[in-house]
Amino acid sequence: MRCPCGCGDDLELMLLKEVKPNWSFKTKIEEPPTLRPSVWRKSGCGSHFWLRNGYIHWC
């Protein structure tokens, strides 16, 4: 996904349970996605956010 701060960076979030760190992505047909846990970029722009029900919530 592209970083929501507008910096233009692509974010690679691992969804495989065997890989650390990893995230879970939940969605249902015709419902917006939720991503867990939060995404915290420790380099680059330093963004920290949650994706819940299709909305970005900044930390």
TINU-996712 format. One record per residue: chain; z, x, y of N, C-alpha, C in turn. Coordinates in steps of 0.02 Angstrom, whole numbers, plus 50000, padded with zeros to 5 digits. Each point is the difference from the previous one (the first is absolute). Layout:
REM TINU-996712
<bamar mol="A" n_pz="Z" n_px="X" n_py="Y" ca_pz="Z" ca_px="X" ca_py="Y" c_pz="Z" c_px="X" c_py="Y"/>
...
END
This chain:
REM TINU-996712
<bamar mol="A" n_pz="50000" n_px="50042" n_py="49941" ca_pz="50000" ca_px="49958" ca_py="50059" c_pz="50000" c_px="50044" c_py="50062"/>
<bamar mol="A" n_pz="49979" n_px="49974" n_py="50055" ca_pz="50000" ca_px="50036" ca_py="50063" c_pz="50067" c_px="49991" c_py="50034"/>
<bamar mol="A" n_pz="50026" n_px="50052" n_py="50031" ca_pz="50065" ca_px="49997" ca_py="50034" c_pz="49997" c_px="49946" c_py="50054"/>
<bamar mol="A" n_pz="50048" n_px="49955" n_py="50001" ca_pz="49999" ca_px="49945" ca_py="50048" c_pz="50016" c_px="50020" c_py="50072"/>
<bamar mol="A" n_pz="50022" n_px="50062" n_py="50011" ca_pz="50018" ca_px="50021" ca_py="50068" c_pz="49939" c_px="50011" c_py="50044"/>
<bamar mol="A" n_pz="49941" n_px="50008" n_py="49967" ca_pz="49939" ca_px="50011" ca_py="50038" c_pz="49980" c_px="50073" c_py="50003"/>
<bamar mol="A" n_pz="50037" n_px="50045" n_py="49965" ca_pz="49983" ca_px="50071" ca_py="50002" c_pz="49935" c_px="50015" c_py="49963"/>
<bamar mol="A" n_pz="49978" n_px="49954" n_py="49956" ca_pz="49938" ca_px="50009" ca_py="49964" c_pz="50007" c_px="50033" c_py="49932"/>
<bamar mol="A" n_pz="50060" n_px="50022" n_py="49981" ca_pz="50010" ca_px="50033" ca_py="49936" c_pz="49998" c_px="49949" c_py="49943"/>
<bamar mol="A" n_pz="49972" n_px="50023" n_py="49943" ca_pz="50002" ca_px="49960" ca_py="49939" c_pz="50064" c_px="50017" c_py="49962"/>
<bamar mol="A" n_pz="50034" n_px="49948" n_py="49975" ca_pz="50062" ca_px="50010" ca_py="49961" c_pz="49984" c_px="49989" c_py="49927"/>
<bamar mol="A" n_pz="50023" n_px="50045" n_py="49958" ca_pz="49993" ca_px="49992" ca_py="49928" c_pz="50069" c_px="49985" c_py="49972"/>
<bamar mol="A" n_pz="50006" n_px="49940" n_py="49972" ca_pz="50064" ca_px="49977" ca_py="49973" c_pz="49992" c_px="49991" c_py="49925"/>
<bamar mol="A" n_pz="50038" n_px="50035" n_py="49962" ca_pz="49995" ca_px="49997" ca_py="49927" c_pz="50031" c_px="49936" c_py="49973"/>
<bamar mol="A" n_pz="49964" n_px="49965" n_py="49958" ca_pz="50023" ca_px="49937" ca_py="49970" c_pz="50020" c_px="50009" c_py="49927"/>
<bamar mol="A" n_pz="49988" n_px="50059" n_py="49972" ca_pz="50017" ca_px="50013" ca_py="49930" c_pz="50075" c_px="50013" c_py="49994"/>
<bamar mol="A" n_pz="50032" n_px="49966" n_py="49953" ca_pz="50073" ca_px="50006" ca_py="49992" c_pz="50021" c_px="50070" c_py="49976"/>
<bamar mol="A" n_pz="49953" n_px="50036" n_py="49967" ca_pz="50016" ca_px="50066" ca_py="49973" c_pz="50001" c_px="50054" c_py="50054"/>
<bamar mol="A" n_pz="49974" n_px="49985" n_py="50059" ca_pz="49994" ca_px="50049" ca_py="50054" c_pz="50055" c_px="49987" c_py="50051"/>
<bamar mol="A" n_pz="50029" n_px="50053" n_py="50026" ca_pz="50052" ca_px="49994" ca_py="50051" c_pz="49976" c_px="50035" c_py="50064"/>
<bamar mol="A" n_pz="50008" n_px="49974" n_py="50058" ca_pz="50023" ca_px="49932" ca_py="50013" c_pz="49945" c_px="49950" c_py="49984"/>
<bamar mol="A" n_pz="50020" n_px="49937" n_py="49990" ca_pz="49951" ca_px="49948" ca_py="49988" c_pz="50020" c_px="49936" c_py="50036"/>
<bamar mol="A" n_pz="49953" n_px="49956" n_py="50008" ca_pz="50010" ca_px="49937" ca_py="50034" c_pz="49978" c_px="49943" c_py="49955"/>
<bamar mol="A" n_pz="50026" n_px="49941" n_py="50011" ca_pz="49976" ca_px="49941" ca_py="49965" c_pz="49965" c_px="49956" c_py="50050"/>
<bamar mol="A" n_pz="49945" n_px="49971" n_py="49977" ca_pz="49958" ca_px="49959" ca_py="50043" c_pz="49998" c_px="49931" c_py="49968"/>
<bamar mol="A" n_pz="50023" n_px="49950" n_py="50037" ca_pz="50003" ca_px="49932" ca_py="49973" c_pz="49959" c_px="49953" c_py="50044"/>
<bamar mol="A" n_pz="49961" n_px="49960" n_py="49966" ca_pz="49961" ca_px="49948" ca_py="50035" c_pz="49983" c_px="49946" c_py="49950"/>
<bamar mol="A" n_pz="49987" n_px="49941" n_py="50025" ca_pz="49977" ca_px="49944" ca_py="49960" c_pz="49935" c_px="49976" c_py="50030"/>
<bamar mol="A" n_pz="49963" n_px="49963" n_py="49962" ca_pz="49936" ca_px="49974" ca_py="50025" c_pz="50012" c_px="49962" c_py="50065"/>
<bamar mol="A" n_pz="49961" n_px="50019" n_py="50050" ca_pz="50002" ca_px="49969" ca_py="50067" c_pz="50067" c_px="50009" c_py="50036"/>
<bamar mol="A" n_pz="50039" n_px="50050" n_py="49981" ca_pz="50061" ca_px="50017" ca_py="50036" c_pz="49996" c_px="50072" c_py="50023"/>
<bamar mol="A" n_pz="50029" n_px="50016" n_py="50057" ca_pz="49998" ca_px="50069" ca_py="50025" c_pz="50042" c_px="50047" c_py="49959"/>
<bamar mol="A" n_pz="49983" n_px="50065" n_py="50001" ca_pz="50034" ca_px="50050" ca_py="49958" c_pz="50068" c_px="50022" c_py="50027"/>
<bamar mol="A" n_pz="50041" n_px="50025" n_py="49954" ca_pz="50064" ca_px="50032" ca_py="50016" c_pz="50002" c_px="50067" c_py="49963"/>
<bamar mol="A" n_pz="50024" n_px="50051" n_py="50035" ca_pz="50004" ca_px="50067" ca_py="49973" c_pz="50072" c_px="50024" c_py="50003"/>
<bamar mol="A" n_pz="50025" n_px="50029" n_py="49944" ca_pz="50069" ca_px="50025" ca_py="49998" c_pz="50001" c_px="50069" c_py="49971"/>
<bamar mol="A" n_pz="50043" n_px="50044" n_py="50021" ca_pz="50045" ca_px="49996" ca_py="50058" c_pz="49961" c_px="50012" c_py="50064"/>
<bamar mol="A" n_pz="50035" n_px="50014" n_py="50054" ca_pz="49968" ca_px="50013" ca_py="50064" c_pz="49958" c_px="50063" c_py="49995"/>
<bamar mol="A" n_pz="49955" n_px="50008" n_py="50047" ca_pz="49958" ca_px="50060" ca_py="50005" c_pz="50027" c_px="50040" c_py="50059"/>
<bamar mol="A" n_pz="50017" n_px="50063" n_py="49987" ca_pz="50026" ca_px="50044" ca_py="50053" c_pz="49961" c_px="50064" c_py="49998"/>
<bamar mol="A" n_pz="49960" n_px="50011" n_py="50050" ca_pz="49960" ca_px="50061" ca_py="50005" c_pz="50043" c_px="50056" c_py="50029"/>
<bamar mol="A" n_pz="50015" n_px="50049" n_py="49960" ca_pz="50043" ca_px="50054" ca_py="50024" c_pz="49960" c_px="50055" c_py="50035"/>
<bamar mol="A" n_pz="49934" n_px="49992" n_py="50001" ca_pz="49957" ca_px="50046" ca_py="50038" c_pz="49949" c_px="49957" c_py="50038"/>
<bamar mol="A" n_pz="49958" n_px="50032" n_py="50038" ca_pz="49951" ca_px="49962" ca_py="50038" c_pz="50034" c_px="49958" c_py="50054"/>
<bamar mol="A" n_pz="49983" n_px="49936" n_py="50002" ca_pz="50025" ca_px="49956" ca_py="50054" c_pz="50073" c_px="49981" c_py="49991"/>
<bamar mol="A" n_pz="50028" n_px="50006" n_py="49939" ca_pz="50071" ca_px="49985" ca_py="49989" c_pz="50015" c_px="49925" c_py="49995"/>
<bamar mol="A" n_pz="49950" n_px="49959" n_py="49989" ca_pz="50010" ca_px="49928" ca_py="49995" c_pz="50048" c_px="49982" c_py="49944"/>
<bamar mol="A" n_pz="50038" n_px="49947" n_py="50010" ca_pz="50045" ca_px="49973" ca_py="49949" c_pz="49995" c_px="49924" c_py="50005"/>
<bamar mol="A" n_pz="49979" n_px="49969" n_py="49945" ca_pz="49988" ca_px="49928" ca_py="50003" c_pz="50005" c_px="49968" c_py="49931"/>
<bamar mol="A" n_pz="50008" n_px="49934" n_py="50000" ca_pz="49996" ca_px="49958" ca_py="49940" c_pz="49937" c_px="49957" c_py="50006"/>
<bamar mol="A" n_pz="49969" n_px="49985" n_py="49944" ca_pz="49947" ca_px="49950" ca_py="49997" c_pz="50028" c_px="49942" c_py="49961"/>
<bamar mol="A" n_pz="50013" n_px="49945" n_py="50035" ca_pz="50030" ca_px="49941" ca_py="49969" c_pz="49959" c_px="49939" c_py="50018"/>
<bamar mol="A" n_pz="49978" n_px="49965" n_py="49949" ca_pz="49960" ca_px="49939" ca_py="50009" c_pz="49941" c_px="50010" c_py="50047"/>
<bamar mol="A" n_pz="49970" n_px="50059" n_py="49995" ca_pz="49940" ca_px="50016" ca_py="50039" c_pz="50013" c_px="50023" c_py="50071"/>
<bamar mol="A" n_pz="50064" n_px="50007" n_py="50019" ca_pz="50017" ca_px="50021" ca_py="50068" c_pz="50035" c_px="50069" c_py="49998"/>
<bamar mol="A" n_pz="49986" n_px="50040" n_py="50050" ca_pz="50033" ca_px="50064" ca_py="50008" c_pz="50065" c_px="49989" c_py="50038"/>
<bamar mol="A" n_pz="50054" n_px="50026" n_py="49973" ca_pz="50066" ca_px="49997" ca_py="50032" c_pz="50021" c_px="50073" c_py="50012"/>
<bamar mol="A" n_pz="50005" n_px="50020" n_py="50062" ca_pz="50016" ca_px="50069" ca_py="50018" c_pz="50075" c_px="50012" c_py="49993"/>
<bamar mol="A" n_pz="50017" n_px="50059" n_py="49976" ca_pz="50070" ca_px="50020" ca_py="49993" c_pz="50022" c_px="50040" c_py="50061"/>
END
